[in-house]
Amino acid sequence: MSAALAMGRALGIEPMAVAELLPVIEAEMIRKTNEKIEEGRPNG
């Protein structure tokens, strides 16, 4: 969380906004990561 807040601060985003958006961003990152993992798996 501190890294996300630091990145938000560097971008000029209020900490409360970062805290509100973080769960949505994390969920999308996990979705995309899982997609990439599935793409790399052999079929069968």
PDB file of N, CA, C, O and CB in Angstrom:
ATOM      1  N   MET A   1       0.830  -1.189   0.000  1.00  0.00           N
ATOM      2  CA  MET A   1       0.000   0.000   0.000  1.00  0.00           C
ATOM      3  C   MET A   1       0.869   1.244   0.000  1.00  0.00           C
ATOM      4  O   MET A   1       0.537   2.232  -0.656  1.00  0.00           O
ATOM      5  CB  MET A   1      -0.941   0.002   1.204  1.00  0.00           C
ATOM      6  N   SER A   2       1.968   1.210   0.721  1.00  0.00           N
ATOM      7  CA  SER A   2       2.815   2.401   0.765  1.00  0.00           C
ATOM      8  C   SER A   2       3.423   2.705  -0.597  1.00  0.00           C
ATOM      9  O   SER A   2       3.607   3.869  -0.952  1.00  0.00           O
ATOM     10  CB  SER A   2       3.922   2.224   1.799  1.00  0.00           C
ATOM     11  N   ALA A   3       3.734   1.663  -1.359  1.00  0.00           N
ATOM     12  CA  ALA A   3       4.281   1.885  -2.699  1.00  0.00           C
ATOM     13  C   ALA A   3       3.229   2.526  -3.606  1.00  0.00           C
ATOM     14  O   ALA A   3       3.537   3.419  -4.395  1.00  0.00           O
ATOM     15  CB  ALA A   3       4.776   0.554  -3.311  1.00  0.00           C
ATOM     16  N   ALA A   4       1.991   2.063  -3.482  1.00  0.00           N
ATOM     17  CA  ALA A   4       0.912   2.638  -4.291  1.00  0.00           C
ATOM     18  C   ALA A   4       0.677   4.092  -3.911  1.00  0.00           C
ATOM     19  O   ALA A   4       0.467   4.937  -4.781  1.00  0.00           O
ATOM     20  CB  ALA A   4      -0.387   1.829  -4.120  1.00  0.00           C
ATOM     21  N   LEU A   5       0.712   4.385  -2.627  1.00  0.00           N
ATOM     22  CA  LEU A   5       0.540   5.766  -2.188  1.00  0.00           C
ATOM     23  C   LEU A   5       1.691   6.647  -2.667  1.00  0.00           C
ATOM     24  O   LEU A   5       1.479   7.791  -3.069  1.00  0.00           O
ATOM     25  CB  LEU A   5       0.432   5.827  -0.663  1.00  0.00           C
ATOM     26  N   ALA A   6       2.904   6.113  -2.623  1.00  0.00           N
ATOM     27  CA  ALA A   6       4.063   6.879  -3.089  1.00  0.00           C
ATOM     28  C   ALA A   6       3.965   7.146  -4.593  1.00  0.00           C
ATOM     29  O   ALA A   6       4.286   8.242  -5.053  1.00  0.00           O
ATOM     30  CB  ALA A   6       5.373   6.126  -2.765  1.00  0.00           C
ATOM     31  N   MET A   7       3.528   6.155  -5.346  1.00  0.00           N
ATOM     32  CA  MET A   7       3.383   6.341  -6.787  1.00  0.00           C
ATOM     33  C   MET A   7       2.288   7.365  -7.073  1.00  0.00           C
ATOM     34  O   MET A   7       2.444   8.227  -7.938  1.00  0.00           O
ATOM     35  CB  MET A   7       3.063   4.998  -7.482  1.00  0.00           C
ATOM     36  N   GLY A   8       1.189   7.264  -6.345  1.00  0.00           N
ATOM     37  CA  GLY A   8       0.116   8.239  -6.513  1.00  0.00           C
ATOM     38  C   GLY A   8       0.575   9.645  -6.177  1.00  0.00           C
ATOM     39  O   GLY A   8       0.245  10.605  -6.873  1.00  0.00           O
ATOM     40  N   ARG A   9       1.338   9.754  -5.103  1.00  0.00           N
ATOM     41  CA  ARG A   9       1.869  11.071  -4.703  1.00  0.00           C
ATOM     42  C   ARG A   9       2.761  11.630  -5.803  1.00  0.00           C
ATOM     43  O   ARG A   9       2.691  12.819  -6.114  1.00  0.00           O
ATOM     44  CB  ARG A   9       2.662  10.969  -3.370  1.00  0.00           C
ATOM     45  N   ALA A  10       3.603  10.778  -6.396  1.00  0.00           N
ATOM     46  CA  ALA A  10       4.494  11.228  -7.474  1.00  0.00           C
ATOM     47  C   ALA A  10       3.701  11.697  -8.690  1.00  0.00           C
ATOM     48  O   ALA A  10       4.147  12.572  -9.431  1.00  0.00           O
ATOM     49  CB  ALA A  10       5.452  10.101  -7.880  1.00  0.00           C
ATOM     50  N   LEU A  11       2.520  11.108  -8.890  1.00  0.00           N
ATOM     51  CA  LEU A  11       1.676  11.494 -10.009  1.00  0.00           C
ATOM     52  C   LEU A  11       0.732  12.637  -9.667  1.00  0.00           C
ATOM     53  O   LEU A  11      -0.016  13.114 -10.520  1.00  0.00           O
ATOM     54  CB  LEU A  11       0.886  10.311 -10.481  1.00  0.00           C
ATOM     55  N   GLY A  12       0.772  13.069  -8.415  1.00  0.00           N
ATOM     56  CA  GLY A  12      -0.078  14.177  -8.000  1.00  0.00           C
ATOM     57  C   GLY A  12      -1.504  13.768  -7.666  1.00  0.00           C
ATOM     58  O   GLY A  12      -2.417  14.591  -7.715  1.00  0.00           O
ATOM     59  N   ILE A  13      -1.698  12.494  -7.326  1.00  0.00           N
ATOM     60  CA  ILE A  13      -3.032  11.990  -6.993  1.00  0.00           C
ATOM     61  C   ILE A  13      -3.177  11.969  -5.474  1.00  0.00           C
ATOM     62  O   ILE A  13      -2.278  11.531  -4.757  1.00  0.00           O
ATOM     63  CB  ILE A  13      -3.268  10.563  -7.599  1.00  0.00           C
ATOM     64  N   GLU A  14      -4.314  12.446  -5.001  1.00  0.00           N
ATOM     65  CA  GLU A  14      -4.589  12.477  -3.563  1.00  0.00           C
ATOM     66  C   GLU A  14      -4.560  11.067  -2.981  1.00  0.00           C
ATOM     67  O   GLU A  14      -5.049  10.132  -3.615  1.00  0.00           O
ATOM     68  CB  GLU A  14      -5.951  13.139  -3.287  1.00  0.00           C
ATOM     69  N   PRO A  15      -3.991  10.898  -1.778  1.00  0.00           N
ATOM     70  CA  PRO A  15      -3.927   9.570  -1.150  1.00  0.00           C
ATOM     71  C   PRO A  15      -5.291   8.904  -0.983  1.00  0.00           C
ATOM     72  O   PRO A  15      -5.400   7.688  -1.140  1.00  0.00           O
ATOM     73  CB  PRO A  15      -3.267   9.682   0.196  1.00  0.00           C
ATOM     74  N   MET A  16      -6.322   9.668  -0.671  1.00  0.00           N
ATOM     75  CA  MET A  16      -7.653   9.077  -0.513  1.00  0.00           C
ATOM     76  C   MET A  16      -8.169   8.518  -1.841  1.00  0.00           C
ATOM     77  O   MET A  16      -8.851   7.494  -1.860  1.00  0.00           O
ATOM     78  CB  MET A  16      -8.640  10.122   0.039  1.00  0.00           C
ATOM     79  N   ALA A  17      -7.846   9.183  -2.941  1.00  0.00           N
ATOM     80  CA  ALA A  17      -8.259   8.696  -4.256  1.00  0.00           C
ATOM     81  C   ALA A  17      -7.519   7.400  -4.583  1.00  0.00           C
ATOM     82  O   ALA A  17      -8.111   6.460  -5.114  1.00  0.00           O
ATOM     83  CB  ALA A  17      -7.992   9.766  -5.349  1.00  0.00           C
ATOM     84  N   VAL A  18      -6.240   7.352  -4.269  1.00  0.00           N
ATOM     85  CA  VAL A  18      -5.453   6.138  -4.503  1.00  0.00           C
ATOM     86  C   VAL A  18      -6.044   4.984  -3.694  1.00  0.00           C
ATOM     87  O   VAL A  18      -6.211   3.880  -4.212  1.00  0.00           O
ATOM     88  CB  VAL A  18      -3.958   6.362  -4.126  1.00  0.00           C
ATOM     89  N   ALA A  19      -6.357   5.241  -2.428  1.00  0.00           N
ATOM     90  CA  ALA A  19      -6.924   4.207  -1.567  1.00  0.00           C
ATOM     91  C   ALA A  19      -8.264   3.714  -2.109  1.00  0.00           C
ATOM     92  O   ALA A  19      -8.567   2.525  -2.006  1.00  0.00           O
ATOM     93  CB  ALA A  19      -7.096   4.737  -0.141  1.00  0.00           C
ATOM     94  N   GLU A  20      -9.061   4.595  -2.678  1.00  0.00           N
ATOM     95  CA  GLU A  20     -10.359   4.205  -3.235  1.00  0.00           C
ATOM     96  C   GLU A  20     -10.195   3.388  -4.518  1.00  0.00           C
ATOM     97  O   GLU A  20     -10.948   2.443  -4.754  1.00  0.00           O
ATOM     98  CB  GLU A  20     -11.212   5.447  -3.512  1.00  0.00           C
ATOM     99  N   LEU A  21      -9.218   3.750  -5.341  1.00  0.00           N
ATOM    100  CA  LEU A  21      -9.054   3.107  -6.642  1.00  0.00           C
ATOM    101  C   LEU A  21      -8.233   1.823  -6.595  1.00  0.00           C
ATOM    102  O   LEU A  21      -8.336   0.991  -7.497  1.00  0.00           O
ATOM    103  CB  LEU A  21      -8.415   4.063  -7.591  1.00  0.00           C
ATOM    104  N   LEU A  22      -7.426   1.655  -5.564  1.00  0.00           N
ATOM    105  CA  LEU A  22      -6.504   0.530  -5.504  1.00  0.00           C
ATOM    106  C   LEU A  22      -7.179  -0.838  -5.647  1.00  0.00           C
ATOM    107  O   LEU A  22      -6.676  -1.663  -6.410  1.00  0.00           O
ATOM    108  CB  LEU A  22      -5.756   0.578  -4.215  1.00  0.00           C
ATOM    109  N   PRO A  23      -8.277  -1.124  -4.963  1.00  0.00           N
ATOM    110  CA  PRO A  23      -8.894  -2.452  -5.140  1.00  0.00           C
ATOM    111  C   PRO A  23      -9.318  -2.734  -6.576  1.00  0.00           C
ATOM    112  O   PRO A  23      -9.190  -3.865  -7.044  1.00  0.00           O
ATOM    113  CB  PRO A  23     -10.099  -2.580  -4.238  1.00  0.00           C
ATOM    114  N   VAL A  24      -9.815  -1.731  -7.276  1.00  0.00           N
ATOM    115  CA  VAL A  24     -10.227  -1.905  -8.669  1.00  0.00           C
ATOM    116  C   VAL A  24      -9.008  -2.179  -9.545  1.00  0.00           C
ATOM    117  O   VAL A  24      -9.038  -3.059 -10.406  1.00  0.00           O
ATOM    118  CB  VAL A  24     -10.985  -0.655  -9.176  1.00  0.00           C
ATOM    119  N   ILE A  25      -7.949  -1.432  -9.323  1.00  0.00           N
ATOM    120  CA  ILE A  25      -6.722  -1.598 -10.101  1.00  0.00           C
ATOM    121  C   ILE A  25      -6.111  -2.970  -9.844  1.00  0.00           C
ATOM    122  O   ILE A  25      -5.684  -3.643 -10.782  1.00  0.00           O
ATOM    123  CB  ILE A  25      -5.708  -0.489  -9.759  1.00  0.00           C
ATOM    124  N   GLU A  26      -6.064  -3.390  -8.582  1.00  0.00           N
ATOM    125  CA  GLU A  26      -5.508  -4.702  -8.238  1.00  0.00           C
ATOM    126  C   GLU A  26      -6.304  -5.830  -8.887  1.00  0.00           C
ATOM    127  O   GLU A  26      -5.720  -6.787  -9.395  1.00  0.00           O
ATOM    128  CB  GLU A  26      -5.484  -4.889  -6.719  1.00  0.00           C
ATOM    129  N   ALA A  27      -7.622  -5.727  -8.873  1.00  0.00           N
ATOM    130  CA  ALA A  27      -8.449  -6.772  -9.473  1.00  0.00           C
ATOM    131  C   ALA A  27      -8.180  -6.900 -10.972  1.00  0.00           C
ATOM    132  O   ALA A  27      -8.112  -8.010 -11.499  1.00  0.00           O
ATOM    133  CB  ALA A  27      -9.932  -6.480  -9.229  1.00  0.00           C
ATOM    134  N   GLU A  28      -8.029  -5.782 -11.648  1.00  0.00           N
ATOM    135  CA  GLU A  28      -7.745  -5.816 -13.086  1.00  0.00           C
ATOM    136  C   GLU A  28      -6.348  -6.377 -13.357  1.00  0.00           C
ATOM    137  O   GLU A  28      -6.155  -7.124 -14.316  1.00  0.00           O
ATOM    138  CB  GLU A  28      -7.874  -4.405 -13.692  1.00  0.00           C
ATOM    139  N   MET A  29      -5.379  -6.022 -12.520  1.00  0.00           N
ATOM    140  CA  MET A  29      -4.025  -6.556 -12.688  1.00  0.00           C
ATOM    141  C   MET A  29      -4.032  -8.080 -12.538  1.00  0.00           C
ATOM    142  O   MET A  29      -3.360  -8.777 -13.298  1.00  0.00           O
ATOM    143  CB  MET A  29      -3.055  -5.919 -11.660  1.00  0.00           C
ATOM    144  N   ILE A  30      -4.777  -8.595 -11.579  1.00  0.00           N
ATOM    145  CA  ILE A  30      -4.852 -10.040 -11.376  1.00  0.00           C
ATOM    146  C   ILE A  30      -5.543 -10.713 -12.553  1.00  0.00           C
ATOM    147  O   ILE A  30      -5.110 -11.772 -13.009  1.00  0.00           O
ATOM    148  CB  ILE A  30      -5.592 -10.364 -10.071  1.00  0.00           C
ATOM    149  N   ARG A  31      -6.624 -10.099 -13.051  1.00  0.00           N
ATOM    150  CA  ARG A  31      -7.323 -10.650 -14.210  1.00  0.00           C
ATOM    151  C   ARG A  31      -6.377 -10.777 -15.406  1.00  0.00           C
ATOM    152  O   ARG A  31      -6.322 -11.820 -16.057  1.00  0.00           O
ATOM    153  CB  ARG A  31      -8.530  -9.768 -14.577  1.00  0.00           C
ATOM    154  N   LYS A  32      -5.641  -9.712 -15.683  1.00  0.00           N
ATOM    155  CA  LYS A  32      -4.718  -9.712 -16.825  1.00  0.00           C
ATOM    156  C   LYS A  32      -3.576 -10.695 -16.616  1.00  0.00           C
ATOM    157  O   LYS A  32      -3.155 -11.367 -17.557  1.00  0.00           O
ATOM    158  CB  LYS A  32      -4.157  -8.308 -17.060  1.00  0.00           C
ATOM    159  N   THR A  33      -3.074 -10.784 -15.398  1.00  0.00           N
ATOM    160  CA  THR A  33      -2.000 -11.737 -15.100  1.00  0.00           C
ATOM    161  C   THR A  33      -2.477 -13.161 -15.335  1.00  0.00           C
ATOM    162  O   THR A  33      -1.764 -13.966 -15.934  1.00  0.00           O
ATOM    163  CB  THR A  33      -1.509 -11.573 -13.648  1.00  0.00           C
ATOM    164  N   ASN A  34      -3.682 -13.476 -14.865  1.00  0.00           N
ATOM    165  CA  ASN A  34      -4.240 -14.812 -15.085  1.00  0.00           C
ATOM    166  C   ASN A  34      -4.429 -15.108 -16.563  1.00  0.00           C
ATOM    167  O   ASN A  34      -4.198 -16.235 -17.000  1.00  0.00           O
ATOM    168  CB  ASN A  34      -5.567 -14.954 -14.361  1.00  0.00           C
ATOM    169  N   GLU A  35      -4.848 -14.108 -17.343  1.00  0.00           N
ATOM    170  CA  GLU A  35      -4.983 -14.294 -18.788  1.00  0.00           C
ATOM    171  C   GLU A  35      -3.642 -14.660 -19.410  1.00  0.00           C
ATOM    172  O   GLU A  35      -3.561 -15.576 -20.228  1.00  0.00           O
ATOM    173  CB  GLU A  35      -5.544 -13.024 -19.448  1.00  0.00           C
ATOM    174  N   LYS A  36      -2.595 -13.946 -19.023  1.00  0.00           N
ATOM    175  CA  LYS A  36      -1.263 -14.219 -19.579  1.00  0.00           C
ATOM    176  C   LYS A  36      -0.769 -15.595 -19.182  1.00  0.00           C
ATOM    177  O   LYS A  36      -0.133 -16.281 -19.982  1.00  0.00           O
ATOM    178  CB  LYS A  36      -0.265 -13.162 -19.120  1.00  0.00           C
ATOM    179  N   ILE A  37      -1.051 -16.004 -17.961  1.00  0.00           N
ATOM    180  CA  ILE A  37      -0.652 -17.340 -17.510  1.00  0.00           C
ATOM    181  C   ILE A  37      -1.355 -18.388 -18.352  1.00  0.00           C
ATOM    182  O   ILE A  37      -0.725 -19.341 -18.810  1.00  0.00           O
ATOM    183  CB  ILE A  37      -0.977 -17.543 -16.008  1.00  0.00           C
ATOM    184  N   GLU A  38      -2.656 -18.221 -18.563  1.00  0.00           N
ATOM    185  CA  GLU A  38      -3.419 -19.175 -19.365  1.00  0.00           C
ATOM    186  C   GLU A  38      -2.919 -19.210 -20.801  1.00  0.00           C
ATOM    187  O   GLU A  38      -2.880 -20.284 -21.401  1.00  0.00           O
ATOM    188  CB  GLU A  38      -4.905 -18.826 -19.337  1.00  0.00           C
ATOM    189  N   GLU A  39      -2.539 -18.083 -21.369  1.00  0.00           N
ATOM    190  CA  GLU A  39      -2.021 -18.038 -22.734  1.00  0.00           C
ATOM    191  C   GLU A  39      -0.729 -18.840 -22.849  1.00  0.00           C
ATOM    192  O   GLU A  39      -0.460 -19.434 -23.894  1.00  0.00           O
ATOM    193  CB  GLU A  39      -1.784 -16.587 -23.171  1.00  0.00           C
ATOM    194  N   GLY A  40       0.062 -18.861 -21.800  1.00  0.00           N
ATOM    195  CA  GLY A  40       1.349 -19.549 -21.835  1.00  0.00           C
ATOM    196  C   GLY A  40       1.282 -21.040 -21.561  1.00  0.00           C
ATOM    197  O   GLY A  40       2.277 -21.744 -21.730  1.00  0.00           O
ATOM    198  N   ARG A  41       0.128 -21.529 -21.142  1.00  0.00           N
ATOM    199  CA  ARG A  41      -0.014 -22.947 -20.840  1.00  0.00           C
ATOM    200  C   ARG A  41      -0.280 -23.743 -22.110  1.00  0.00           C
ATOM    201  O   ARG A  41      -1.041 -23.311 -22.976  1.00  0.00           O
ATOM    202  CB  ARG A  41      -1.139 -23.170 -19.828  1.00  0.00           C
ATOM    203  N   PRO A  42       0.348 -24.905 -22.213  1.00  0.00           N
ATOM    204  CA  PRO A  42       0.041 -25.757 -23.366  1.00  0.00           C
ATOM    205  C   PRO A  42      -1.354 -26.364 -23.224  1.00  0.00           C
ATOM    206  O   PRO A  42      -1.804 -26.657 -22.117  1.00  0.00           O
ATOM    207  CB  PRO A  42       1.098 -26.877 -23.514  1.00  0.00           C
ATOM    208  N   ASN A  43      -2.022 -26.545 -24.341  1.00  0.00           N
ATOM    209  CA  ASN A  43      -3.366 -27.158 -24.303  1.00  0.00           C
ATOM    210  C   ASN A  43      -3.231 -28.653 -24.038  1.00  0.00           C
ATOM    211  O   ASN A  43      -2.377 -29.330 -24.609  1.00  0.00           O
ATOM    212  CB  ASN A  43      -4.140 -26.909 -25.645  1.00  0.00           C
ATOM    213  N   GLY A  44      -4.104 -29.154 -23.149  1.00  0.00           N
ATOM    214  CA  GLY A  44      -4.099 -30.600 -22.896  1.00  0.00           C
ATOM    215  C   GLY A  44      -3.623 -30.940 -21.619  1.00  0.00           C
ATOM    216  O   GLY A  44      -3.565 -32.121 -21.276  1.00  0.00           O
TER     217      GLY A  44
END
